[in-house]
């Protein structure tokens, strides 16, 4: 099991090799939402080794994951601002 980056997968964010599950996804579920690694393993179809590998990568690269999250949020905001919205009634 390895963590890898590929610009064609998840916009280049670190992810579990051979899967479209990002380190950030695992971190959000375990650390931010309080899910157990076993729950995440079951829900995402990952081995426990893959879950702990993603968490280990996060702890070794916290700033990289935070920066990726920030970029993702900025991109979402840009897309949201440019989307069609109903006109406001006067």
N, C-alpha and C positions, 0 to 999 in steps of 0.2 A: 504494500500500500504506500502510495506516495501522494504528496500534494504537488500539483503542477499548475502552470499558467499557460493559457492559449488564447490569443486574441479572438478566436472564433467561438470560444465557449465562455459564457458569462462575462463578456466584454473584457476578458483578460484577468478577471479576478481569480485568486487562488481557489482551486477546487480539488476534489478528490479525483485522482487519476481514473479515467474510464467512466466517469459519472458526471452528471450535470448538477452536482450538489456542491455549492460553494462553502468554503470555510466559514464565511459570514453567516450562512444559513444555519449551520450547526451551532455557532456561537450564539446567535439570536435565540434559538430554541433552548439551549442549555443554560447559558449564563443570564440572559435577559428575561426569559420567560419561565425559568425555574423547572424545566423539564429534565428528567433524568436521562443520562446517556442511553440507558436501555430503551426508554420510550422513543428517543430520537432514532436509535438504531432500528427499531420496529417500524416507525412511521415512515422513515426515508429509505428503508430497505438496505441499510448499511450494516456492516459488521461492527462489533464493538471496537475493534482495532481501528477501523476507519473513523469512527466518532472520536475516539481518543487521539488519533493522529491529527484530525482537524483542530481539536482543542489545543494540542501541543503546538501546532503550527501557529495558532493564534497567539499563544503566550510568548512565543519566540519572535513574533512579528506584529505586536499590537498596533503600532503606529501605521503600518501598511494596511491592516484591515480597517482601521478607523478612517484612513484616507479614502479607501475604496468605498466605504459606506457613505462618506460625505459626497464623493463624486456621484454616486448612484442617486442620492437624494437631490443633488443639484440638477441632474439630468431629468429626474422625474418632475421637478418643479418647472423646468424649461418646457417640457412637453405639456404639462398641465396648463401653463400660461398660454400656450399656443393652440390649445384645443378649442373646439367650437363650444361656445357657451350660450345659453338662451339670453336674448336681449332683455335688459332691465326695462320694466315698465315705468313710464314717467309719472 
